[in-house]
Amino acid sequence: MEEQPPTQVANGHNPAQTVETGQTVETVETVETQPADEQAPAQKLLLSREMTAGKANQVAVIALLALLSTITTLALPLIGGAFVAELEKGGGAVTTAALWMVAVGLAAAITGTMSGFLLAKLGIQLVTKLRVRTLRHSLGLPLKIARREGTGDLAARLTSDSSQIRGLTEVGPLQLPMAALQVVATLVIMGVLDWILLLMTVGSFLIAIVGVVFVIKAIRQKFEALQTGVGKLSDDFVATMESLTVVKAHRAESRLVKSFSERAENLGGLEIAAAKLEAMVVPVMTLAQQIALVIVIMGGGVRYVSGDISLPNLVSFLLLLLQLAAPLIMAIQATGAIQAGLVAKQRFESVFSLPYEQMDDRTADREPVTVRPGAPAVVLDEVGFAYEEGQPVLEGVGFTVPQNGLTAMVGRSGAGKTTVLGLIERFMELDSGKITVFGRELPEWPLSDLRGRIAYVDQSFTLLRDTVRNNLLLGLDRTVPDEVLLDVLEQVGLREEIDALPQGLDTSIGGESDLSGGQRQRLALAGVLLSDARLVLLDEPSSQLDSFNEGRLREVVDRLSEDRAVLVVAHRLSTVQHARHVILLDRGKVLAQGTHERLMSESEPYAELVRGQMLRPVDSVHLSRP
């Protein structure tokens, strides 16, 4: 099997396209290729800057509310001490002090709630921005990079990693600084009230904090392994579901379930280990608080009896001690979210650092690329190419595709036919030689302009999981009436089948209303008919068609080749017999080229292909219904 280029169907339209489909309007962005083997500069993700860019007023409001929450929280123990002082004096201000305690408590709760909600809103907006950026970057990855990373692992950035980022943003930018401020301010106030009791308190917490630091490091290691494993598991599961027909045909469900279950259990073990570490943190800090409370009560009682501290100050100190644990525990409880978020941040950075096909800005001062009058559609000159394994796929390949007419490429599996089409589309980059399209070498073409002049149908006849209408309109920059869409469906013998679908043109492909292989083939070819591209690349277009529909296809190809260049990878004898020019590839080299009749008489390898039915007669295969 040859390596297949990316799943792209009938991409033969103008760049920066707007497609109107019903009540929706899609903008299709174009891309400019960055060499796939270049490593892009590391993309450091500054979450705070990303989250607050252009939102200075919102950030100021959140900071003010958080500060007010912290101040009122710190004031509450002092007001409690004042309340005790009024009780000692027996004055009439007891009620006033009590009302102040209630008011300050409500203010702390309200401001804390509002700041938390507004911060969460910013975090959600950041996650949305990261998801959009990830979608754009993933779709712009060169083919080999996208395959190496894996669909499921890239998709994990949109799901689990995004959730972890949100957890990080909700505690990292503001809540932790406010918690730190509250801790520092609490300790300062406690020191003012009684520095000896403060030393007792700090000593009780210090040992616990040192232990927690080591636990935090272990938690981060667990989350790194966990999130990487989840991404790989997701990737393999997506690939398996895409091959579900083969899995069922080979009764492999049980074996795959066992394999996935073992991996899921291993990941569960990592989660349990991380949960165990997280579960240790809060009890340790709570124990430290309880020890500190006992010590302060005992030491404070002695100091109160000796007259070294007043009762109101002792009450305020105890309330501050009880309050001190809250921000510490909050910070420690957030440790898991922070560690998971930092790992997710690194995973986003790894995606954004991948080389990609950069967006074409199409600036006004850029001269549009024009074709050279009279130039052939495609010329390959001593083209060489190898995949990462290093084994050459093409060596010294050279041939010409004229401006119009049908050119067929034939050869055994693995000869390099699909690779040639991928190189013309710049799905991959040449290793040697050159390719010219309409008289200009590939590097002279902005990627969007190049692909805008080519209609391409891959050998799998891949369609988007979308409506029939949107698949037909994919990449078009104009509105197309239903009667025109139905007409092209009629030309490929698909109108009756589409009319029979539940919503006709607006039926989504996939699920309950999926199409057969032959129907998908014909729908992809219908999109080519709507294209105004001057070069049409077809990778074995008749492989799943019966003789009746192959005849219709041949009529469509003949009509296209009247005023366009059509380059087809062919395995049907009928296709080759209709070609103006035939190219025989074998093991990455051109063995012969010419008309079918000439090759039959002059090329023994070509004649063997025909005699051995490597080029199949029309009636030899019936793979799908008409």
C-alpha positions as CSV (number, residue, x, y, z in Angstrom):
1,M,0.0,0.0,0.0
2,E,1.2,3.5,-0.8
3,E,1.0,6.1,1.9
4,Q,-2.1,8.1,1.4
5,P,-2.2,11.9,1.3
6,P,-4.5,13.8,3.6
7,T,-8.3,13.4,3.3
8,Q,-9.2,16.3,1.1
9,V,-12.0,16.2,-1.4
10,A,-12.5,18.4,-4.5
11,N,-10.4,21.2,-3.2
12,G,-10.2,23.1,-6.4
13,H,-11.5,26.6,-5.6
14,N,-10.4,30.1,-4.9
15,P,-8.6,30.9,-1.6
16,A,-10.1,32.8,1.4
17,Q,-13.5,31.3,0.4
18,T,-16.9,32.0,1.9
19,V,-19.4,29.3,1.5
20,E,-23.1,29.9,2.0
21,T,-25.1,26.8,2.9
22,G,-28.6,27.4,3.9
23,Q,-28.6,29.8,6.8
24,T,-24.9,29.2,7.7
25,V,-21.9,30.9,6.3
26,E,-18.5,29.3,6.6
27,T,-15.1,31.0,6.1
28,V,-12.5,28.7,4.7
29,E,-9.0,30.0,5.6
30,T,-6.0,29.3,3.4
31,V,-2.6,28.2,4.6
32,E,1.0,28.7,3.6
33,T,3.4,25.8,4.1
34,Q,6.3,25.9,6.5
35,P,8.7,23.0,5.8
36,A,7.5,20.0,7.8
37,D,11.0,19.0,9.0
38,E,11.7,22.4,10.6
39,Q,11.0,22.6,14.3
40,A,9.1,25.7,15.0
41,P,10.3,28.0,17.8
42,A,9.1,27.0,21.2
43,Q,5.7,28.6,21.9
44,K,5.6,29.6,25.5
45,L,2.1,29.8,26.7
46,L,1.7,32.8,29.1
47,L,-1.7,32.0,30.5
48,S,-2.1,35.1,32.6
49,R,-1.3,37.4,29.6
50,E,-3.5,35.3,27.3
51,M,-6.4,35.5,29.8
52,T,-6.2,39.2,30.6
53,A,-5.3,40.7,27.2
54,G,-7.7,43.5,26.3
55,K,-9.6,43.1,29.5
56,A,-7.9,45.5,31.9
57,N,-11.2,46.8,33.3
58,Q,-12.5,43.3,34.1
59,V,-9.2,42.4,35.7
60,A,-9.2,45.5,37.8
61,V,-12.8,44.8,39.1
62,I,-11.8,41.2,39.9
63,A,-8.7,42.3,41.7
64,L,-10.6,44.9,43.7
65,L,-13.3,42.4,44.7
66,A,-10.7,39.9,45.7
67,L,-8.8,42.5,47.7
68,L,-12.0,43.6,49.5
69,S,-12.8,39.9,50.3
70,T,-9.3,39.5,51.8
71,I,-9.5,42.7,53.8
72,T,-13.0,41.9,55.2
73,T,-11.9,38.4,56.0
74,L,-8.9,39.7,57.9
75,A,-11.1,42.3,59.7
76,L,-13.6,39.8,61.0
77,P,-11.3,38.3,63.8
78,L,-10.4,41.9,64.9
79,I,-14.1,42.8,65.1
80,G,-14.6,39.6,67.1
81,G,-12.0,40.8,69.5
82,A,-13.7,44.2,69.8
83,F,-17.0,42.4,70.5
84,V,-15.4,40.5,73.4
85,A,-13.9,43.8,74.7
86,E,-17.4,45.4,74.7
87,L,-18.7,42.3,76.6
88,E,-16.0,42.8,79.2
89,K,-16.9,46.5,79.6
90,G,-20.6,45.8,79.6
91,G,-21.1,48.8,77.3
92,G,-23.9,49.4,74.9
93,A,-21.8,48.9,71.8
94,V,-22.2,45.2,72.0
95,T,-25.0,45.1,69.5
96,T,-23.2,47.5,67.2
97,A,-20.1,45.2,67.3
98,A,-22.3,42.2,66.6
99,L,-23.9,43.9,63.6
100,W,-20.5,44.8,62.3
101,M,-19.4,41.2,62.5
102,V,-22.5,40.1,60.4
103,A,-22.0,42.9,57.9
104,V,-18.3,42.2,57.4
105,G,-18.9,38.5,57.1
106,L,-21.6,39.0,54.4
107,A,-19.3,41.4,52.6
108,A,-16.5,38.9,52.6
109,A,-18.8,36.2,51.2
110,I,-20.3,38.4,48.5
111,T,-17.1,39.9,47.2
112,G,-15.4,36.5,47.3
113,T,-18.3,35.0,45.3
114,M,-18.3,37.7,42.7
115,S,-14.5,37.7,42.2
116,G,-14.6,33.9,41.9
117,F,-17.3,34.0,39.2
118,L,-15.7,36.8,37.1
119,L,-12.4,35.0,37.3
120,A,-14.0,31.7,36.2
121,K,-15.5,33.6,33.3
122,L,-12.1,34.7,32.2
123,G,-10.8,31.2,32.5
124,I,-13.6,29.8,30.3
125,Q,-12.9,32.5,27.7
126,L,-9.2,31.5,27.8
127,V,-10.0,27.8,27.3
128,T,-12.3,28.7,24.4
129,K,-9.4,30.7,22.8
130,L,-7.0,27.8,23.3
131,R,-9.4,25.3,21.8
132,V,-9.9,27.5,18.7
133,R,-6.1,28.0,18.4
134,T,-5.6,24.2,18.8
135,L,-8.2,23.5,16.1
136,R,-6.5,25.9,13.7
137,H,-3.0,24.7,14.4
138,S,-4.0,21.0,14.2
139,L,-5.8,21.4,10.9
140,G,-2.7,23.3,9.6
141,L,-0.2,20.6,10.5
142,P,1.7,19.0,7.7
143,L,0.5,15.5,6.9
144,K,3.4,13.5,8.5
145,I,3.3,15.6,11.7
146,A,-0.4,15.2,12.1
147,R,-0.1,11.4,11.6
148,R,2.8,11.3,14.1
149,E,0.9,13.2,16.8
150,G,-2.3,11.2,16.3
151,T,-5.9,12.3,16.1
152,G,-6.9,11.2,19.5
153,D,-3.9,12.8,21.3
154,L,-4.6,16.1,19.5
155,A,-8.3,15.8,20.4
156,A,-7.4,15.4,24.0
157,R,-6.2,19.0,24.0
158,L,-9.8,20.0,23.3
159,T,-11.2,17.9,26.1
160,S,-9.2,16.8,29.2
161,D,-6.3,19.2,28.8
162,S,-8.7,22.2,28.3
163,S,-10.5,21.2,31.6
164,Q,-7.2,21.0,33.4
165,I,-6.2,24.5,32.1
166,R,-9.4,25.9,33.4
167,G,-8.7,24.5,36.8
168,L,-5.3,26.1,36.7
169,T,-6.7,29.6,35.7
170,E,-9.3,29.5,38.4
171,V,-6.7,29.2,41.2
172,G,-3.5,30.4,39.8
173,P,-3.7,34.0,38.6
174,L,-5.6,35.6,41.5
175,Q,-6.8,33.2,44.2
176,L,-3.3,32.0,45.1
177,P,-1.8,35.5,45.3
178,M,-4.8,36.6,47.4
179,A,-4.4,33.5,49.6
180,A,-0.7,34.4,50.0
181,L,-1.6,37.9,50.9
182,Q,-4.1,36.7,53.4
183,V,-1.6,34.4,55.0
184,V,1.1,37.0,55.2
185,A,-1.3,39.7,56.5
186,T,-2.7,37.2,59.1
187,L,0.8,36.3,60.3
188,V,1.7,40.0,60.6
189,I,-1.4,40.8,62.6
190,M,-0.8,37.7,64.8
191,G,2.7,38.9,65.4
192,V,1.4,42.3,66.5
193,L,-1.0,40.7,68.9
194,D,1.6,38.3,70.4
195,W,4.8,37.3,68.7
196,I,5.5,34.4,71.1
197,L,2.2,32.8,70.2
198,L,3.0,33.4,66.5
199,L,6.3,31.5,66.9
200,M,4.4,28.6,68.4
201,T,1.9,28.6,65.5
202,V,4.6,28.8,62.8
203,G,6.5,26.0,64.3
204,S,3.4,23.8,64.3
205,F,2.8,24.4,60.6
206,L,6.4,24.4,59.4
207,I,7.0,20.6,59.5
208,A,3.7,19.9,57.7
209,I,4.5,22.4,55.0
210,V,7.9,20.8,54.3
211,G,6.3,17.4,53.9
212,V,3.6,18.8,51.6
213,V,6.2,20.2,49.2
214,F,7.6,16.7,48.5
215,V,4.1,15.4,48.0
216,I,3.4,18.2,45.5
217,K,6.4,17.1,43.4
218,A,5.2,13.5,43.4
219,I,1.7,14.6,42.3
220,R,3.0,16.5,39.3
221,Q,4.9,13.4,38.1
222,K,1.8,11.3,38.4
223,F,-0.2,13.8,36.4
224,E,2.4,14.0,33.6
225,A,2.3,10.3,33.1
226,L,-1.5,10.2,33.4
227,Q,-2.3,12.9,30.8
228,T,0.2,11.5,28.3
229,G,-1.3,8.1,28.8
230,V,-4.9,9.4,28.4
231,G,-3.9,11.1,25.1
232,K,-2.4,7.9,23.7
233,L,-5.3,5.8,24.8
234,S,-7.7,8.3,23.2
235,D,-5.7,8.2,20.0
236,D,-5.7,4.4,19.7
237,F,-9.4,4.2,20.6
238,V,-10.3,6.7,17.8
239,A,-8.2,4.7,15.3
240,T,-9.9,1.5,16.4
241,M,-13.4,3.0,16.1
242,E,-12.6,4.2,12.6
243,S,-11.7,0.5,11.7
244,L,-14.8,-0.9,13.5
245,T,-16.0,-2.9,10.4
246,V,-12.6,-4.7,10.2
247,V,-12.6,-5.3,14.0
248,K,-16.1,-6.9,13.9
249,A,-15.3,-8.9,10.7
250,H,-12.3,-10.5,12.5
251,R,-14.2,-10.9,15.8
252,A,-11.5,-8.9,17.5
253,E,-13.7,-7.1,20.0
254,S,-12.8,-9.2,23.0
255,R,-9.1,-9.0,22.4
256,L,-9.2,-5.2,21.9
257,V,-11.4,-4.7,24.9
258,K,-8.9,-6.6,27.0
259,S,-6.0,-4.6,25.7
260,F,-7.8,-1.2,26.2
261,S,-9.0,-2.4,29.6
262,E,-5.5,-3.1,30.8
263,R,-4.3,0.3,29.7
264,A,-7.3,1.9,31.3
265,E,-6.6,0.1,34.5
266,N,-3.0,1.3,34.4
267,L,-4.2,4.8,34.0
268,G,-6.6,4.2,36.9
269,G,-3.7,3.1,39.0
270,L,-2.0,6.4,38.3
271,E,-5.1,8.3,39.2
272,I,-5.5,6.4,42.4
273,A,-1.8,7.1,43.3
274,A,-2.3,10.8,42.6
275,A,-5.6,10.8,44.6
276,K,-3.8,9.1,47.5
277,L,-1.1,11.8,47.5
278,E,-3.7,14.5,47.3
279,A,-5.7,12.9,50.1
280,M,-2.7,13.1,52.4
281,V,-2.3,16.9,52.1
282,V,-5.4,18.3,53.7
283,P,-5.4,16.0,56.8
284,V,-1.7,16.8,57.4
285,M,-2.5,20.6,57.3
286,T,-5.6,20.0,59.4
287,L,-3.5,18.1,62.0
288,A,-1.0,20.9,62.0
289,Q,-3.8,23.4,62.7
290,Q,-5.2,21.3,65.5
291,I,-1.7,21.0,67.1
292,A,-1.2,24.7,66.7
293,L,-4.7,25.4,68.3
294,V,-3.9,23.2,71.3
295,I,-0.5,24.9,71.8
296,V,-2.0,28.4,71.4
297,I,-4.8,27.7,73.8
298,M,-2.4,26.3,76.4
299,G,0.2,29.0,75.9
300,G,-2.3,31.7,75.4
301,G,-4.1,30.7,78.6
302,V,-0.8,30.9,80.5
303,R,0.0,34.3,79.0
304,Y,-3.5,35.6,79.7
305,V,-3.3,34.6,83.4
306,S,0.1,36.2,83.7
307,G,-1.3,39.4,82.1
308,D,0.9,39.2,78.9
309,I,-2.1,39.2,76.6
310,S,-5.6,40.5,77.0
311,L,-8.7,38.4,76.5
312,P,-9.9,40.3,73.3
313,N,-6.5,39.9,71.7
314,L,-6.4,36.2,72.6
315,V,-9.8,35.7,71.1
316,S,-8.7,37.7,67.9
317,F,-5.5,35.6,67.8
318,L,-7.5,32.3,68.0
319,L,-9.9,33.4,65.3
320,L,-7.0,34.4,63.1
321,L,-5.4,31.0,63.7
322,L,-8.6,29.3,62.7
323,Q,-8.8,31.5,59.6
324,L,-5.1,30.9,58.8
325,A,-5.7,27.3,57.9
326,A,-8.4,28.2,55.2
327,P,-6.1,29.9,52.7
328,L,-3.4,27.3,53.3
329,I,-5.7,24.4,52.8
330,M,-7.2,26.1,49.7
331,A,-3.8,26.5,48.2
332,I,-2.9,22.9,49.0
333,Q,-6.2,21.5,47.7
334,A,-5.5,23.4,44.5
335,T,-2.2,21.7,44.2
336,G,-3.5,18.9,42.2
337,A,-5.3,21.2,39.8
338,I,-2.2,23.4,39.5
339,Q,0.0,20.4,38.7
340,A,-2.4,19.0,36.2
341,G,-2.9,22.4,34.7
342,L,0.9,22.9,34.3
343,V,1.2,19.6,32.6
344,A,-1.7,20.5,30.3
345,K,0.0,23.9,29.6
346,Q,3.1,22.0,28.5
347,R,1.0,19.8,26.2
348,F,-0.6,22.8,24.5
349,E,2.9,24.4,24.1
350,S,4.1,21.2,22.5
351,V,1.3,21.4,19.9
352,F,1.9,25.1,19.2
353,S,5.6,24.5,18.7
354,L,4.9,22.0,15.9
355,P,5.7,23.1,12.4
356,Y,2.6,24.0,10.5
357,E,1.2,25.3,7.3
358,Q,1.1,29.0,8.1
359,M,-2.0,31.1,7.3
360,D,-1.7,33.0,4.1
361,D,-2.3,36.7,4.9
362,R,-2.9,37.5,1.2
363,T,-1.6,41.0,1.5
364,A,-2.6,43.5,-1.1
365,D,1.0,44.2,-2.2
366,R,1.5,40.5,-3.1
367,E,1.5,40.0,-6.8
368,P,-1.1,37.3,-7.8
369,V,0.5,34.2,-9.3
370,T,-0.5,33.7,-12.9
371,V,-0.1,30.6,-15.2
372,R,2.3,30.8,-18.1
373,P,0.4,30.8,-21.4
374,G,0.7,27.5,-23.2
375,A,2.5,25.8,-20.3
376,P,1.7,22.1,-19.5
377,A,-0.5,21.5,-16.5
378,V,2.2,19.6,-14.7
379,V,5.8,18.7,-15.4
380,L,7.9,16.4,-13.2
381,D,11.7,16.7,-13.7
382,E,14.0,14.1,-12.0
383,V,11.7,14.0,-9.0
384,G,13.0,12.1,-5.9
385,F,11.2,11.5,-2.6
386,A,11.5,9.3,0.4
387,Y,9.5,9.1,3.6
388,E,11.1,9.2,7.0
389,E,12.1,5.6,6.9
390,G,14.7,6.6,4.2
391,Q,13.6,4.1,1.5
392,P,13.2,6.0,-1.7
393,V,9.6,6.1,-3.0
394,L,10.4,8.0,-6.2
395,E,13.7,8.2,-8.1
396,G,14.3,10.4,-11.1
397,V,10.6,10.5,-12.1
398,G,9.8,12.7,-15.0
399,F,6.7,13.1,-17.2
400,T,4.4,15.8,-18.5
401,V,0.7,16.3,-18.1
402,P,-0.7,18.5,-20.9
403,Q,-3.0,21.5,-20.4
404,N,-6.0,19.4,-21.2
405,G,-6.8,15.8,-21.8
406,L,-6.7,12.6,-19.8
407,T,-3.4,11.3,-18.5
408,A,-3.3,8.0,-16.7
409,M,-0.7,6.6,-14.2
410,V,-0.6,2.9,-13.8
411,G,1.6,0.4,-11.9
412,R,1.7,-2.2,-9.2
413,S,0.8,-1.3,-5.6
414,G,3.6,0.7,-4.0
415,A,4.9,2.1,-7.3
416,G,4.6,5.6,-6.0
417,K,1.4,6.8,-7.9
418,T,-0.4,8.3,-4.9
419,T,2.8,9.9,-3.8
420,V,3.1,11.7,-7.1
421,L,-0.4,13.2,-6.6
422,G,0.6,14.2,-3.0
423,L,3.7,16.0,-4.1
424,I,1.8,18.0,-6.8
425,E,-0.6,19.1,-4.1
426,R,2.4,19.8,-1.8
427,F,1.1,17.5,0.9
428,M,4.8,16.6,1.1
429,E,8.0,18.3,0.0
430,L,10.3,17.1,-2.8
431,D,13.7,15.7,-1.9
432,S,15.2,16.3,-5.3
433,G,14.2,17.5,-8.8
434,K,11.4,19.9,-9.5
435,I,7.7,20.0,-10.3
436,T,6.1,22.8,-12.3
437,V,2.4,23.5,-12.4
438,F,1.1,25.6,-15.2
439,G,4.7,26.8,-15.9
440,R,5.7,27.7,-12.4
441,E,7.7,25.7,-9.9
442,L,6.0,24.6,-6.8
443,P,7.9,27.0,-4.5
444,E,6.6,30.0,-6.6
445,W,3.0,29.1,-5.8
446,P,1.5,30.3,-2.5
447,L,-0.1,27.1,-1.2
448,S,-3.6,28.6,-1.3
449,D,-3.2,29.6,-5.0
450,L,-1.8,26.2,-5.9
451,R,-4.6,24.2,-4.3
452,G,-7.1,26.7,-5.6
453,R,-6.3,25.5,-9.1
454,I,-6.5,21.8,-8.3
455,A,-9.4,19.5,-7.7
456,Y,-8.3,16.5,-5.8
457,V,-10.1,13.2,-4.8
458,D,-8.2,10.8,-2.6
459,Q,-8.2,7.1,-3.1
460,S,-10.5,6.6,0.0
461,F,-13.0,9.1,-1.4
462,T,-13.1,10.7,2.0
463,L,-16.1,13.0,2.8
464,L,-16.6,15.3,5.8
465,R,-19.0,14.1,8.5
466,D,-21.5,16.8,7.3
467,T,-24.5,17.2,5.0
468,V,-24.5,16.2,1.4
469,R,-24.9,19.8,0.5
470,N,-21.9,21.0,2.5
471,N,-19.7,18.2,1.0
472,L,-20.7,19.3,-2.5
473,L,-20.0,23.0,-1.6
474,L,-16.8,22.3,0.2
475,G,-14.4,25.2,-0.7
476,L,-16.8,27.0,-3.1
477,D,-16.8,30.7,-3.0
478,R,-20.3,31.1,-4.6
479,T,-23.9,30.2,-3.8
480,V,-25.1,27.2,-5.9
481,P,-28.8,26.6,-6.5
482,D,-30.3,23.3,-5.5
483,E,-31.1,22.5,-9.2
484,V,-27.4,22.8,-10.1
485,L,-26.4,20.5,-7.2
486,L,-29.1,17.9,-8.2
487,D,-27.9,18.2,-11.8
488,V,-24.3,17.2,-11.0
489,L,-25.7,14.4,-8.8
490,E,-27.6,13.2,-11.8
491,Q,-24.5,13.3,-13.9
492,V,-22.7,10.8,-11.6
493,G,-25.9,8.7,-11.2
494,L,-26.5,9.6,-7.6
495,R,-29.6,11.9,-7.7
496,E,-32.2,9.1,-6.9
497,E,-30.1,7.9,-3.9
498,I,-29.8,11.4,-2.5
499,D,-33.5,12.2,-3.0
500,A,-34.3,9.0,-1.1
501,L,-32.4,10.2,2.0
502,P,-34.4,11.6,4.9
503,Q,-33.5,15.2,4.4
504,G,-32.2,14.9,0.8
505,L,-29.3,17.3,0.3
506,D,-29.4,18.3,3.9
507,T,-28.9,14.8,5.2
508,S,-25.8,14.3,7.3
509,I,-23.4,11.6,6.0
510,G,-22.5,9.1,8.6
511,G,-24.4,7.3,11.3
512,E,-27.9,6.0,10.3
513,S,-27.7,7.7,6.9
514,D,-24.3,6.7,5.7
515,L,-23.5,6.1,2.1
516,S,-22.0,3.0,0.5
517,G,-18.4,3.1,-0.9
518,G,-19.6,3.6,-4.4
519,Q,-22.0,6.3,-3.4
520,R,-19.3,8.2,-1.5
521,Q,-17.1,7.8,-4.6
522,R,-19.7,9.4,-6.9
523,L,-20.5,12.2,-4.4
524,A,-16.8,13.1,-4.2
525,L,-16.7,13.2,-8.0
526,A,-19.8,15.4,-8.1
527,G,-17.9,17.9,-6.1
528,V,-15.2,17.9,-8.8
529,L,-17.9,18.8,-11.4
530,L,-18.7,21.9,-9.4
531,S,-15.1,22.9,-9.2
532,D,-13.6,25.5,-11.6
533,A,-10.1,24.0,-11.1
534,R,-8.0,23.6,-14.2
535,L,-6.1,20.5,-13.0
536,V,-8.0,17.5,-11.7
537,L,-6.2,14.8,-9.7
538,L,-8.1,11.5,-9.3
539,D,-6.8,8.6,-7.3
540,E,-8.4,5.5,-8.8
541,P,-11.9,7.0,-9.2
542,S,-13.6,3.8,-10.5
543,S,-12.4,1.3,-8.0
544,Q,-15.8,0.8,-6.4
545,L,-18.1,1.4,-9.4
546,D,-19.9,-1.2,-11.4
547,S,-19.9,-1.2,-15.2
548,F,-23.0,1.0,-15.5
549,N,-21.8,3.8,-13.2
550,E,-18.2,3.4,-14.5
551,G,-19.6,4.3,-17.9
552,R,-21.2,7.5,-16.4
553,L,-17.9,8.3,-14.7
554,R,-16.1,7.9,-18.0
555,E,-18.5,10.4,-19.6
556,V,-17.8,12.9,-16.7
557,V,-14.0,12.4,-17.0
558,D,-14.2,12.8,-20.8
559,R,-16.1,16.0,-20.4
560,L,-13.7,17.3,-17.8
561,S,-10.7,16.5,-20.0
562,E,-12.0,18.5,-22.9
563,D,-10.8,21.8,-21.3
564,R,-9.0,20.7,-18.2
565,A,-6.0,18.6,-17.4
566,V,-7.0,15.3,-15.7
567,L,-4.3,13.1,-14.1
568,V,-5.8,9.8,-12.9
569,V,-4.3,6.9,-11.0
570,A,-5.9,4.0,-12.9
571,H,-6.5,0.3,-12.3
572,R,-9.3,-0.1,-14.9
573,L,-8.4,-1.0,-18.5
574,S,-11.3,1.1,-19.7
575,T,-9.8,4.2,-18.0
576,V,-6.4,3.7,-19.6
577,Q,-7.8,3.0,-23.1
578,H,-9.5,6.5,-23.0
579,A,-6.3,8.3,-21.8
580,R,-4.4,10.4,-24.2
581,H,-1.1,9.5,-22.4
582,V,-0.3,6.6,-20.1
583,I,2.6,6.5,-17.6
584,L,3.9,3.2,-16.2
585,L,5.5,3.5,-12.8
586,D,7.3,0.7,-11.1
587,R,9.2,0.9,-7.8
588,G,9.3,4.7,-8.0
589,K,10.6,4.9,-11.6
590,V,9.0,5.6,-14.9
591,L,9.4,2.5,-17.0
592,A,7.5,3.6,-20.0
593,Q,5.0,6.2,-21.3
594,G,2.9,6.7,-24.4
595,T,-0.5,5.6,-25.6
596,H,-2.1,2.4,-24.5
597,E,-1.7,0.8,-28.0
598,R,2.0,1.8,-28.2
599,L,2.8,0.5,-24.7
600,M,1.0,-2.8,-25.5
601,S,3.3,-3.3,-28.4
602,E,6.5,-1.8,-27.1
603,S,6.5,-2.3,-23.3
604,E,6.5,-5.9,-22.0
605,P,6.0,-4.8,-18.3
606,Y,2.9,-2.8,-19.3
607,A,1.6,-5.8,-21.4
608,E,2.1,-8.0,-18.4
609,L,0.0,-5.7,-16.3
610,V,-2.8,-6.0,-18.8
611,R,-2.5,-9.7,-19.3
612,G,-2.2,-10.3,-15.5
613,Q,-5.4,-8.3,-15.0
614,M,-3.6,-5.7,-12.9
615,L,-5.5,-3.4,-15.2
616,R,-9.0,-4.9,-14.7
617,P,-11.6,-5.1,-17.5
618,V,-14.8,-3.3,-16.8
619,D,-16.9,-6.3,-16.2
620,S,-14.5,-8.2,-13.9
621,V,-15.4,-6.4,-10.7
622,H,-18.8,-5.4,-9.2
623,L,-18.2,-3.8,-5.8
624,S,-21.2,-1.6,-5.2
625,R,-24.8,-1.0,-6.2
626,P,-25.6,1.6,-8.9
